[in-house]
Amino acid sequence: MKLVRYGLAGAEKPGLIDDSGTLRDLSGRIDDIHVALDLSTLDPKSLPVVEGEPRLGVPLSGIGNLICIGLNYRDHAAETGLALPSEPVVFSKHTGALAGPFDPLPIPAGTTKLDWECELAVVVGKSCTQVDEARALDHVFGYMAANDVSARDWQMDRGGQWIKGKSGPGFCPLGPFLVTADQVADPQNLSLWTNVNGIRKQDGTTGDMVFGVAFLLSYLSRFMTLLPGDVVLTGTPAGVGLGKGEFLAPGDIMEVGVEGLGSQRIVLN
């Protein structure tokens, strides 16, 4: 099932995209999109059609923690000149970075090295601590396309943790929709890509991950309890701006997509 939240920022309604691509209103059945939902018996055709093309917001409400994995694609590690990590590189983004998949992104004052990173985002559906890798995917509610927008100068030149370069307003667009886990047969067999101004910059597959989704959830749960509504961004393939010294400027159009999870279109201003 493809779940969305639509409407003005801060006043989004729950909805879903049916098999024909039509947006339907869920607000008569549920109050919002959250990981406690069970819509398995719902007939999408019974829901009202939403007319027009309303804004789409972050597809999930109540996101708790944004946990990110760095250097998790072999080709991306190579383009940075860094060795493959022996264990996952873990950092976080502030939830103030959350944005809808088509919201404009103002470039914040003080950075001149704004970069893109297409990623597969994993939504935790059930709490897990010390979970075995074999059972880890049982704790997944669904998946989304994500863009780990990064101010590289803040990330690398200002000392301290990466979170400073990862958390500006709009630095974490999610969606356009959340696809429930039962609709994704294999999270390690998805293509993902980025275009900037119509030019393909990233073109990868989740099969190139150093650490797969199940391993990552098991690994993270050794150090923390993953909670319902937490979102894990699983890394990006080669082709980021940092690798070639190319960065975003006002007027640029950044598009990110993941196979089966839809695509985003963000205009920089």
Beta strands, then each sheet from edge to edge (+ up, - down):
strand 1: 2-6
strand 2: 13-17
strand 3: 23-25
strand 4: 66-70
strand 5: 89-93
strand 6: 98-99
strand 7: 114-115
strand 8: 118-124
strand 9: 140-147
strand 10: 150-151
strand 11: 172-173
strand 12: 178-180
strand 13: 191-196
strand 14: 199-205
strand 15: 231-233
strand 16: 253-258
strand 17: 262-267
sheet 1: 3+ 2- 1+ 12- 9+ 8- 15+ 4+ 5-
sheet 2: 6+ 11+
sheet 3: 7+ 10-
sheet 4: 14+ 13- 16+ 17-
end
